[in-house]
Amino acid sequence: MPARDFVKDNAYLEGPYISKVAKRGAEIISVMGKSSAVSAANAACDHVHDWWNGTKPGTWVNMGVIADDNTYGIPAGINYSYPLEIGAGGKWKIVNGLAINDFSRALMDKTAKELVDERKMALGK
């Protein structure tokens, strides 16, 4: 179920929620008094698990991949997080056709531009 359908509060999702997620690492350090590395390590383990075992039929996960041919309008040649179905042997395919509202589209475009700019800087172009 899309988060917007479940939460039913766009103002919260587009404001405080995004801010909270952006600051989650600092919050973990503040609350636990330790690095947020354990949380990042757990996310990496979940990622590898999904890649190794695949996704259940009808479900997907988001992973950063380089997909030169995608239906989301993301420029070619950058590692970008897409919704993926993962099959045997780690073969993945992008889940196409998910609805994207104007707010999300703007954030996706902003992120893609930042990634393209970072690639240019890294490659000295």
HELIX and SHEET records of a PDB file:
HELIX    1   1 ALA A    3  VAL A    7  1                                   5    
HELIX    2   2 ASN A   10  GLU A   14  1                                   5    
HELIX    3   3 PRO A   16  ALA A   22  1                                   7    
HELIX    4   4 ARG A   24  MET A   32  1                                   9    
HELIX    5   5 ALA A   37  ASN A   53  1                                  17    
HELIX    6   6 ALA A   88  GLY A   90  5                                   3    
HELIX    7   7 ASP A  102  LEU A  123  1                                  22    
SHEET    1   A 3 VAL A  61  ILE A  66  0                                        
SHEET    2   A 3 ASN A  79  ILE A  86 -1                                        
SHEET    3   A 3 TRP A  92  ILE A  94 -1                                        
END                                                                             
